[in-house]
Amino acid sequence: MATEHQKRNIVIIGGGIIGSTTAYFLSHHPSFNKERNSITLLEATKIAGGASGKAGGLLALWAYPSCIVPLSYKLHQELAEKYGGADRWGYRAVHCGQIDMYGILHKNKAPSSIDNKDKLDSVSLQKRSEKALGLLRAAGVPKELDWVAAEGIRAYDEMGTPSTTAQVHPYQFTTSMASLAEDQGVKIIYGSATNIDQDAGAVKSVTYKPKNGGEEKTLDADTVILTAGPWTKTVWPAAPISAMRAHSVTIRPSCPVSAYCLFTSIDLPRGNSRKSKTVTPEIYARPNNEVYACGEGDTIIPLPTSSDLVEVDESRCQDIVDEVTSISEELRDGEVTAKQACYLPNVSRGGGPMIGATKVRGLLMGAGHTCWGIQNAPGTAKCLAELVWDGKVKSANLSSLDPKKFM
Ligand SMILES: Cc1cc2nc3c(=O)[nH]c(=O)nc-3n(C[C@H](O)[C@H](O)[C@H](O)COP(=O)(O)OP(=O)(O)OC[C@H]3O[C@@H](n4cnc5c(N)ncnc54)[C@H](O)[C@@H]3O)c2cc1C
């Protein structure tokens, strides 16, 4: 797409993990010359203000789609090594498993949204008694996973080991990428793109409303990279991207817990006559004594116009707290440190993400990363940077993710 000596004006729309990491790879490509070329990252609200700041941060070689996962997983490793990611954005290898449990613990602190009559009495586990340890071992629970209530265990299956599974803190990773890009000459502008202007089938500029008010402004652009996550459709209506809200919480456990990310299935008691209710929160232990948990998505509240207007439903967050504290004393006796919501970007007709050039000359897209956008961001970004500077994607075969196949 580019020749070495051509002046380039590149505008990236959206400062989530995809846009920020794309800014990083574009500005660290050998062909980028900040005296000659300009790269602008246009963010409507706040870097990592959407899902990229509120996701779990699980990385896995067993994620999807397989055409980008290995590249992206390796790039996460390399970035962490290069920039001290362990300290800077909580990068570390983790265990991962599917755990099936009965929610047996009584909430003894914060008010619960589960009816009192529906709860079982508090169960004292006599922490890690011989009997409890025996129950954990019998269900195949690894020795180090010692922060789930043994009496509630039904089954455990390993999904990933530290050689196939890792994690980052998504907010810290995304803001680090944006700041490393800035150090390299990328300009960050806060404003909301209202139009991608075209001339003769090619992009020519981006019009935006500055965040702090005032008249609309225009940025000249020969290359526009649309990375607006669930908002992609509001900027480019033909993009088949839909949005799904999801709530999550963070908890400071009563004592540090081992590095496990758990996909759960928890049977919650609902009183004698009624069948139990099964819930499936994901629970990720993080470094620095934090545990992240998220619940299922909903489509009750449509996508608001910006990430700072996302409605948080307190009761949905409390449900997640009640669910995860029903299987772990360390979580039950811990402190809830955040209750939040964000929107997942899905490709409406399935598949995705969409990564690559569109039918409009100079318009590229990196959008629709569903539940693996943190994992797949560096791979997406590297491939987009290759497309811009080398004229073709070299590091992976992304033909199945070609935006032209989706629009
Ligand atoms: C609960 C939950 C848990 C998750 N856990 C994981 C996980 O463990 N691992 C994993 O790999 N993935 C996970 N994901 C998925 C991941 O969070 C997303 O795929 C990823 O964050 C999408 O990034 P994005 O940059 O495309 O979108 P976003 O993070 O939504 O960023 C889009 C940005 O564009 C900006 N924007 C919007 N409109 C405009 C405009 N007109 N002009 C300028 N800027 C604009 C927004 O303000 C926003 O900052 C999870 C998602 C959810 C919801």
Ligand as a Chemical Component Dictionary entry (heavy atoms), coordinates in Angstrom:
data_LIG
# 
_chem_comp.id                   LIG 
_chem_comp.type                 NON-POLYMER 
_chem_comp.pdbx_formal_charge   0 
_chem_comp.three_letter_code    LIG 
# 
loop_
_chem_comp_atom.comp_id 
_chem_comp_atom.atom_id 
_chem_comp_atom.alt_atom_id 
_chem_comp_atom.type_symbol 
_chem_comp_atom.charge 
_chem_comp_atom.model_Cartn_x 
_chem_comp_atom.model_Cartn_y 
_chem_comp_atom.model_Cartn_z 
_chem_comp_atom.pdbx_ordinal 
LIG C1  C1  C 0 -16.904 -8.967  30.279 1  
LIG C2  C2  C 0 -15.876 -9.136  29.208 2  
LIG C3  C3  C 0 -14.749 -9.923  29.458 3  
LIG C4  C4  C 0 -13.796 -10.109 28.449 4  
LIG N1  N1  N 0 -12.697 -10.879 28.706 5  
LIG C5  C5  C 0 -11.772 -11.069 27.737 6  
LIG C6  C6  C 0 -10.631 -11.880 27.986 7  
LIG O1  O1  O 0 -10.450 -12.408 29.089 8  
LIG N2  N2  N 0 -9.739  -12.077 26.967 9  
LIG C7  C7  C 0 -9.919  -11.528 25.738 10 
LIG O2  O2  O 0 -9.100  -11.766 24.848 11 
LIG N3  N3  N 0 -10.988 -10.722 25.487 12 
LIG C8  C8  C 0 -11.917 -10.490 26.447 13 
LIG N4  N4  N 0 -13.010 -9.716  26.193 14 
LIG C9  C9  C 0 -13.177 -9.122  24.847 15 
LIG C10 C10 C 0 -12.426 -7.809  24.708 16 
LIG O3  O3  O 0 -12.675 -6.999  25.823 17 
LIG C11 C11 C 0 -12.867 -7.081  23.440 18 
LIG O4  O4  O 0 -12.839 -7.945  22.332 19 
LIG C12 C12 C 0 -11.927 -5.912  23.163 20 
LIG O5  O5  O 0 -11.786 -5.107  24.306 21 
LIG C13 C13 C 0 -12.432 -5.074  22.006 22 
LIG O6  O6  O 0 -11.540 -4.013  21.846 23 
LIG P1  P1  P 0 -11.831 -2.835  20.826 24 
LIG O7  O7  O 0 -10.644 -1.953  20.863 25 
LIG O8  O8  O 0 -12.261 -3.403  19.522 26 
LIG O9  O9  O 0 -13.139 -2.111  21.412 27 
LIG P2  P2  P 0 -13.338 -1.120  22.654 28 
LIG O10 O10 O 0 -12.553 -1.498  23.817 29 
LIG O11 O11 O 0 -14.806 -0.980  22.822 30 
LIG O12 O12 O 0 -12.741 0.249   22.121 31 
LIG C14 C14 C 0 -13.384 1.013   21.138 32 
LIG C15 C15 C 0 -12.989 2.451   21.372 33 
LIG O13 O13 O 0 -13.479 3.236   20.302 34 
LIG C16 C16 C 0 -13.893 4.481   20.824 35 
LIG N5  N5  N 0 -14.851 5.080   19.890 36 
LIG C17 C17 C 0 -16.112 4.682   19.649 37 
LIG N6  N6  N 0 -16.689 5.466   18.729 38 
LIG C18 C18 C 0 -15.753 6.381   18.371 39 
LIG C19 C19 C 0 -15.757 7.480   17.469 40 
LIG N7  N7  N 0 -16.831 7.783   16.731 41 
LIG N8  N8  N 0 -14.643 8.229   17.365 42 
LIG C20 C20 C 0 -13.536 7.947   18.107 43 
LIG N9  N9  N 0 -13.492 6.911   18.984 44 
LIG C21 C21 C 0 -14.587 6.140   19.110 45 
LIG C22 C22 C 0 -14.511 4.128   22.163 46 
LIG O14 O14 O 0 -14.585 5.244   23.019 47 
LIG C23 C23 C 0 -13.575 3.043   22.651 48 
LIG O15 O15 O 0 -12.531 3.571   23.442 49 
LIG C24 C24 C 0 -13.975 -9.503  27.178 50 
LIG C25 C25 C 0 -15.092 -8.703  26.949 51 
LIG C26 C26 C 0 -16.037 -8.513  27.945 52 
LIG C27 C27 C 0 -17.220 -7.644  27.654 53 
# 
loop_
_chem_comp_bond.comp_id 
_chem_comp_bond.atom_id_1 
_chem_comp_bond.atom_id_2 
_chem_comp_bond.value_order 
_chem_comp_bond.pdbx_ordinal 
LIG C1  C2  SING 1  
LIG C2  C3  SING 2  
LIG C2  C26 DOUB 3  
LIG C3  C4  DOUB 4  
LIG C4  N1  SING 5  
LIG C4  C24 SING 6  
LIG N1  C5  DOUB 7  
LIG C5  C6  SING 8  
LIG C5  C8  SING 9  
LIG C6  O1  DOUB 10 
LIG C6  N2  SING 11 
LIG N2  C7  SING 12 
LIG C7  O2  DOUB 13 
LIG C7  N3  SING 14 
LIG N3  C8  DOUB 15 
LIG C8  N4  SING 16 
LIG N4  C9  SING 17 
LIG N4  C24 SING 18 
LIG C9  C10 SING 19 
LIG C10 O3  SING 20 
LIG C10 C11 SING 21 
LIG C11 O4  SING 22 
LIG C11 C12 SING 23 
LIG C12 O5  SING 24 
LIG C12 C13 SING 25 
LIG C13 O6  SING 26 
LIG O6  P1  SING 27 
LIG P1  O7  DOUB 28 
LIG P1  O8  SING 29 
LIG P1  O9  SING 30 
LIG O9  P2  SING 31 
LIG P2  O10 DOUB 32 
LIG P2  O11 SING 33 
LIG P2  O12 SING 34 
LIG O12 C14 SING 35 
LIG C14 C15 SING 36 
LIG C15 O13 SING 37 
LIG C15 C23 SING 38 
LIG O13 C16 SING 39 
LIG C16 N5  SING 40 
LIG C16 C22 SING 41 
LIG N5  C17 SING 42 
LIG N5  C21 SING 43 
LIG C17 N6  DOUB 44 
LIG N6  C18 SING 45 
LIG C18 C19 SING 46 
LIG C18 C21 DOUB 47 
LIG C19 N7  SING 48 
LIG C19 N8  DOUB 49 
LIG N8  C20 SING 50 
LIG C20 N9  DOUB 51 
LIG N9  C21 SING 52 
LIG C22 O14 SING 53 
LIG C22 C23 SING 54 
LIG C23 O15 SING 55 
LIG C24 C25 DOUB 56 
LIG C25 C26 SING 57 
LIG C26 C27 SING 58 
# 
